[in-house]
Amino acid sequence: MHFKEIITGIKQRRESLQVTQETLASLSGVGLRTLKQFESGKGNPTLATLQKLGDALGLEVILTVKNKTVDL
């Protein structure tokens, strides 16, 4: 899953809970400007930022890393 899909999920959750961007920014400790940029598809959130947003919305953020062997 790409960051854009994750942010879309966060935005959908925020809207389904009827939480404003201002309220989510306050609850999560993420700047309002930063949140607005993410939701508009700009910027790349850090994992820490995604965790803060997820925590504030009652979401669990799970990162899966896939290992691939590359022969050079």
MODELLER restraints for C-alpha pairs under 7 A, 6 or more apart:
rsr = mdl.restraints
at = mdl.atoms
rsr.add(forms.Gaussian(group=physical.xy_distance, feature=features.Distance(at['CA:4:A'], at['CA:41:A']), mean=6.59, stdev=0.5))
rsr.add(forms.Gaussian(group=physical.xy_distance, feature=features.Distance(at['CA:7:A'], at['CA:38:A']), mean=6.70, stdev=0.5))
rsr.add(forms.Gaussian(group=physical.xy_distance, feature=features.Distance(at['CA:7:A'], at['CA:39:A']), mean=6.26, stdev=0.5))
rsr.add(forms.Gaussian(group=physical.xy_distance, feature=features.Distance(at['CA:11:A'], at['CA:39:A']), mean=6.56, stdev=0.5))
rsr.add(forms.Gaussian(group=physical.xy_distance, feature=features.Distance(at['CA:14:A'], at['CA:57:A']), mean=6.80, stdev=0.5))
rsr.add(forms.Gaussian(group=physical.xy_distance, feature=features.Distance(at['CA:21:A'], at['CA:32:A']), mean=6.80, stdev=0.5))
rsr.add(forms.Gaussian(group=physical.xy_distance, feature=features.Distance(at['CA:22:A'], at['CA:32:A']), mean=6.09, stdev=0.5))
rsr.add(forms.Gaussian(group=physical.xy_distance, feature=features.Distance(at['CA:24:A'], at['CA:56:A']), mean=6.96, stdev=0.5))
rsr.add(forms.Gaussian(group=physical.xy_distance, feature=features.Distance(at['CA:25:A'], at['CA:31:A']), mean=5.60, stdev=0.5))
rsr.add(forms.Gaussian(group=physical.xy_distance, feature=features.Distance(at['CA:25:A'], at['CA:32:A']), mean=5.18, stdev=0.5))
rsr.add(forms.Gaussian(group=physical.xy_distance, feature=features.Distance(at['CA:25:A'], at['CA:35:A']), mean=6.80, stdev=0.5))
rsr.add(forms.Gaussian(group=physical.xy_distance, feature=features.Distance(at['CA:27:A'], at['CA:56:A']), mean=5.95, stdev=0.5))
rsr.add(forms.Gaussian(group=physical.xy_distance, feature=features.Distance(at['CA:28:A'], at['CA:52:A']), mean=5.24, stdev=0.5))
rsr.add(forms.Gaussian(group=physical.xy_distance, feature=features.Distance(at['CA:28:A'], at['CA:53:A']), mean=5.48, stdev=0.5))
rsr.add(forms.Gaussian(group=physical.xy_distance, feature=features.Distance(at['CA:28:A'], at['CA:56:A']), mean=5.33, stdev=0.5))
rsr.add(forms.Gaussian(group=physical.xy_distance, feature=features.Distance(at['CA:30:A'], at['CA:49:A']), mean=6.86, stdev=0.5))
rsr.add(forms.Gaussian(group=physical.xy_distance, feature=features.Distance(at['CA:37:A'], at['CA:43:A']), mean=6.31, stdev=0.5))
rsr.add(forms.Gaussian(group=physical.xy_distance, feature=features.Distance(at['CA:51:A'], at['CA:61:A']), mean=6.09, stdev=0.5))
rsr.add(forms.Gaussian(group=physical.xy_distance, feature=features.Distance(at['CA:54:A'], at['CA:60:A']), mean=6.01, stdev=0.5))
rsr.add(forms.Gaussian(group=physical.xy_distance, feature=features.Distance(at['CA:54:A'], at['CA:61:A']), mean=6.32, stdev=0.5))
